[in-house]
Amino acid sequence: MTIELPQTASQTVGPFFHFSLIESGQNNLLQIKTRGVRIWLHGVVYDADGQAIPDAMLEIWQADANGFFNHPADLDHAKADPHFQGFGRCATDANGAYSFQTIKPGARDGVPYINLRLFLRGLLIHVVTRIYFSDELGNENDPVLAALEPDRQNTLIASRLEIENSVTYRFDIHMQGDLETVFFDV
């Protein structure tokens, strides 16, 4: 006798991030002894209608100031700054805003960038993109940026601002629409 069970329906990511995955301080990647130029990275996550998304979760993963990842997958991880973990997590607030305190990553092969993973309600899986910096002269030589249409490259560029004597970069994320951020299939 064969018993057929109904298949479990696919579920989108729910709005549980604030309760189970986000802890206070995860958006600060810095320690007192962390080497490098300290920066603020902030922005807003928008939906297709240009409305802010108040319950998204962002994760960043980046190299230290010399371009090394503090992770065994980097063959040179022993050279990485031991005072910089390179990973952070942040939830958007009621206005869809997020912020990270980190350092500007170094570049070993190419230009510096930050990897970003975004989780939000309505997605079956997370989306992945990169954040480049507007003040990097080598951006035009980066193979990932060069593979994009010129009018789409700017969706991956964080704008540098000087706010209260600190280096700040603004990177807004648009899930859909004319300003849609480029996401990668990884």
KOLKOLTI-689576 format. One record per residue (C-alpha): residue in three letters; x, y, z. Coordinates in pm, 1 decimal, always signed. Layout:
BEGIN
{atom "ala",{X,Y,Z}}
...
// end
This chain:
BEGIN
{atom "met",{+0.0,+0.0,+0.0}}
{atom "thr",{+137.1,+338.3,-99.4}}
{atom "ile",{+45.3,+649.8,+92.1}}
{atom "glu",{+71.7,+971.7,-99.7}}
{atom "leu",{+146.1,+1280.2,+102.6}}
{atom "pro",{+80.8,+1625.6,-33.3}}
{atom "gln",{+390.8,+1815.5,-135.3}}
{atom "thr",{+496.5,+2096.7,+90.0}}
{atom "ala",{+430.7,+2425.7,-79.1}}
{atom "ser",{+722.6,+2653.5,-149.3}}
{atom "gln",{+753.5,+2926.8,+109.4}}
{atom "thr",{+893.2,+3273.3,+69.5}}
{atom "val",{+1129.7,+3415.6,+325.4}}
{atom "gly",{+926.7,+3542.9,+619.5}}
{atom "pro",{+967.3,+3855.9,+831.5}}
{atom "phe",{+1145.8,+3677.7,+1116.1}}
{atom "phe",{+1490.3,+3830.6,+1081.9}}
{atom "his",{+1448.7,+4084.2,+1359.2}}
{atom "phe",{+1355.5,+3812.0,+1607.1}}
{atom "ser",{+1600.5,+3533.6,+1535.5}}
{atom "leu",{+1890.1,+3644.6,+1317.0}}
{atom "ile",{+1973.0,+4001.5,+1413.3}}
{atom "glu",{+2163.8,+4087.5,+1727.3}}
{atom "ser",{+2259.4,+4434.0,+1838.0}}
{atom "gly",{+2601.9,+4541.0,+1714.2}}
{atom "gln",{+2631.0,+4301.6,+1421.0}}
{atom "asn",{+2648.3,+4600.1,+1186.9}}
{atom "asn",{+2974.6,+4718.0,+1346.9}}
{atom "leu",{+3267.9,+4524.4,+1200.8}}
{atom "leu",{+3529.0,+4733.7,+1381.5}}
{atom "gln",{+3744.2,+4668.9,+1684.7}}
{atom "ile",{+3977.6,+4919.2,+1848.9}}
{atom "lys",{+4280.3,+4767.9,+1672.8}}
{atom "thr",{+4120.2,+4720.6,+1329.7}}
{atom "arg",{+4353.4,+4858.0,+1061.3}}
{atom "gly",{+4231.4,+5064.3,+767.1}}
{atom "val",{+4019.6,+5363.1,+675.1}}
{atom "arg",{+3703.4,+5352.9,+881.6}}
{atom "ile",{+3385.8,+5414.4,+686.0}}
{atom "trp",{+3011.7,+5422.9,+727.4}}
{atom "leu",{+2810.9,+5235.6,+464.2}}
{atom "his",{+2443.4,+5318.1,+460.4}}
{atom "gly",{+2140.5,+5329.2,+234.6}}
{atom "val",{+1777.9,+5232.9,+190.2}}
{atom "val",{+1620.8,+4919.1,+41.7}}
{atom "tyr",{+1332.2,+4998.6,-196.7}}
{atom "asp",{+1063.1,+4781.7,-354.3}}
{atom "ala",{+939.0,+4803.6,-714.9}}
{atom "asp",{+711.1,+5097.5,-629.5}}
{atom "gly",{+990.5,+5298.6,-469.5}}
{atom "gln",{+861.2,+5227.6,-119.4}}
{atom "ala",{+1111.0,+5153.8,+155.9}}
{atom "ile",{+1123.1,+4793.7,+281.0}}
{atom "pro",{+1119.8,+4796.5,+663.5}}
{atom "asp",{+1199.0,+4431.0,+737.8}}
{atom "ala",{+1488.3,+4325.9,+515.1}}
{atom "met",{+1817.0,+4178.7,+635.9}}
{atom "leu",{+2154.4,+4255.5,+479.8}}
{atom "glu",{+2480.2,+4065.8,+522.5}}
{atom "ile",{+2815.0,+4195.4,+405.6}}
{atom "trp",{+3139.8,+4005.0,+358.3}}
{atom "gln",{+3459.7,+4184.9,+270.7}}
{atom "ala",{+3837.6,+4181.5,+270.0}}
{atom "asp",{+4047.5,+4367.8,+524.6}}
{atom "ala",{+4242.1,+4686.1,+442.5}}
{atom "asn",{+4511.0,+4482.4,+263.5}}
{atom "gly",{+4270.6,+4272.1,+55.8}}
{atom "phe",{+4279.8,+3954.6,+267.9}}
{atom "phe",{+3972.7,+3769.0,+391.1}}
{atom "asn",{+3982.3,+3645.9,+751.1}}
{atom "his",{+3854.1,+3305.4,+642.8}}
{atom "pro",{+4023.0,+2971.8,+565.3}}
{atom "ala",{+3890.1,+2983.0,+206.0}}
{atom "asp",{+4139.7,+3264.7,+142.0}}
{atom "leu",{+4473.3,+3087.8,+94.2}}
{atom "asp",{+4642.7,+3395.2,+246.4}}
{atom "his",{+4403.4,+3425.0,+542.2}}
{atom "ala",{+4699.0,+3404.5,+783.6}}
{atom "lys",{+4794.9,+3752.7,+657.3}}
{atom "ala",{+4449.4,+3894.6,+736.3}}
{atom "asp",{+4398.3,+4153.2,+1009.2}}
{atom "pro",{+4307.1,+3944.2,+1318.1}}
{atom "his",{+4108.9,+4241.2,+1450.8}}
{atom "phe",{+3871.3,+4246.9,+1154.1}}
{atom "gln",{+3625.4,+3966.1,+1093.6}}
{atom "gly",{+3494.8,+4102.1,+763.5}}
{atom "phe",{+3133.4,+3990.1,+817.1}}
{atom "gly",{+2836.7,+4192.3,+935.0}}
{atom "arg",{+2461.0,+4173.3,+946.7}}
{atom "cys",{+2197.3,+4442.8,+971.2}}
{atom "ala",{+1820.7,+4476.4,+954.8}}
{atom "thr",{+1649.7,+4766.8,+785.9}}
{atom "asp",{+1461.4,+5000.5,+1016.7}}
{atom "ala",{+1102.1,+5125.7,+983.4}}
{atom "asn",{+1218.0,+5358.7,+701.8}}
{atom "gly",{+1399.4,+5083.8,+509.3}}
{atom "ala",{+1739.1,+5222.2,+611.6}}
{atom "tyr",{+2048.4,+5023.5,+704.4}}
{atom "ser",{+2402.6,+5111.9,+810.0}}
{atom "phe",{+2735.3,+4941.2,+870.8}}
{atom "gln",{+3050.9,+5064.0,+1042.0}}
{atom "thr",{+3342.5,+4901.1,+864.3}}
{atom "ile",{+3664.6,+4976.5,+679.1}}
{atom "lys",{+3723.1,+5039.6,+313.9}}
{atom "pro",{+3845.9,+4702.7,+187.2}}
{atom "gly",{+4178.6,+4665.9,+15.9}}
{atom "ala",{+4217.2,+4515.6,-327.3}}
{atom "arg",{+4460.6,+4239.2,-411.2}}
{atom "asp",{+4349.6,+4174.5,-767.5}}
{atom "gly",{+4151.5,+4465.7,-903.9}}
{atom "val",{+3945.6,+4719.1,-715.5}}
{atom "pro",{+3796.1,+4701.6,-367.2}}
{atom "tyr",{+3437.0,+4590.0,-323.3}}
{atom "ile",{+3202.7,+4453.5,-59.7}}
{atom "asn",{+2989.0,+4145.1,-116.4}}
{atom "leu",{+2626.8,+4191.7,-13.7}}
{atom "arg",{+2356.2,+3934.9,+44.9}}
{atom "leu",{+1997.0,+4052.4,+91.8}}
{atom "phe",{+1707.8,+3860.9,+246.0}}
{atom "leu",{+1352.3,+3988.7,+245.4}}
{atom "arg",{+996.3,+3876.9,+262.4}}
{atom "gly",{+858.9,+3765.6,-71.9}}
{atom "leu",{+1186.7,+3614.7,-196.6}}
{atom "leu",{+1230.1,+3238.4,-217.6}}
{atom "ile",{+1604.7,+3278.2,-177.2}}
{atom "his",{+1836.8,+3566.5,-99.7}}
{atom "val",{+1989.0,+3789.6,-368.7}}
{atom "val",{+2357.8,+3870.0,-405.7}}
{atom "thr",{+2534.8,+4178.2,-536.2}}
{atom "arg",{+2854.8,+4378.0,-493.3}}
{atom "ile",{+2921.4,+4728.0,-370.6}}
{atom "tyr",{+3196.8,+4925.3,-543.0}}
{atom "phe",{+3319.6,+5271.6,-442.3}}
{atom "ser",{+3270.1,+5589.3,-647.5}}
{atom "asp",{+3617.3,+5722.5,-564.2}}
{atom "glu",{+3806.4,+5424.3,-708.9}}
{atom "leu",{+3977.5,+5509.2,-1037.0}}
{atom "gly",{+4016.6,+5144.1,-1139.5}}
{atom "asn",{+3644.6,+5063.1,-1145.4}}
{atom "glu",{+3637.9,+5079.6,-1526.3}}
{atom "asn",{+3891.7,+4791.8,-1537.0}}
{atom "asp",{+3697.8,+4559.4,-1306.3}}
{atom "pro",{+3582.2,+4253.5,-1505.7}}
{atom "val",{+3248.9,+4227.0,-1321.4}}
{atom "leu",{+3158.8,+4591.9,-1382.4}}
{atom "ala",{+3290.1,+4572.4,-1740.5}}
{atom "ala",{+3053.7,+4280.7,-1811.8}}
{atom "leu",{+2752.8,+4504.9,-1739.8}}
{atom "glu",{+2589.2,+4755.6,-1969.6}}
{atom "pro",{+2729.8,+5102.5,-1890.1}}
{atom "asp",{+2389.4,+5230.6,-1771.9}}
{atom "arg",{+2363.1,+4937.7,-1523.5}}
{atom "gln",{+2711.9,+4973.4,-1370.6}}
{atom "asn",{+2603.9,+5267.0,-1153.8}}
{atom "thr",{+2360.8,+5040.0,-964.8}}
{atom "leu",{+2667.7,+4882.2,-799.7}}
{atom "ile",{+2850.9,+5205.0,-712.1}}
{atom "ala",{+2828.8,+5353.2,-362.1}}
{atom "ser",{+2855.7,+5734.0,-359.8}}
{atom "arg",{+3115.2,+5888.8,-132.2}}
{atom "leu",{+2995.3,+6159.9,+103.4}}
{atom "glu",{+3175.5,+6356.7,+371.9}}
{atom "ile",{+2949.3,+6369.2,+675.0}}
{atom "glu",{+3064.4,+6507.7,+1010.5}}
{atom "asn",{+3433.0,+6443.0,+937.2}}
{atom "ser",{+3376.6,+6077.5,+854.4}}
{atom "val",{+3401.0,+5891.1,+526.8}}
{atom "thr",{+3054.7,+5771.6,+434.3}}
{atom "tyr",{+2925.8,+5580.5,+133.3}}
{atom "arg",{+2561.6,+5567.7,+30.8}}
{atom "phe",{+2435.4,+5258.4,-145.6}}
{atom "asp",{+2062.2,+5234.6,-208.1}}
{atom "ile",{+1918.4,+4902.1,-323.3}}
{atom "his",{+1625.3,+4887.8,-565.4}}
{atom "met",{+1462.6,+4547.6,-597.1}}
{atom "gln",{+1290.4,+4623.7,-929.2}}
{atom "gly",{+1210.2,+4909.1,-1163.6}}
{atom "asp",{+1417.0,+5152.0,-1368.6}}
{atom "leu",{+1683.5,+5179.6,-1097.1}}
{atom "glu",{+1694.1,+4806.0,-1020.0}}
{atom "thr",{+2020.6,+4699.8,-860.2}}
{atom "val",{+2214.0,+4436.0,-1053.0}}
{atom "phe",{+2196.9,+4100.8,-872.1}}
{atom "phe",{+2413.5,+3800.3,-952.5}}
{atom "asp",{+2314.0,+3437.8,-1003.7}}
{atom "val",{+2565.2,+3263.3,-777.9}}
// end
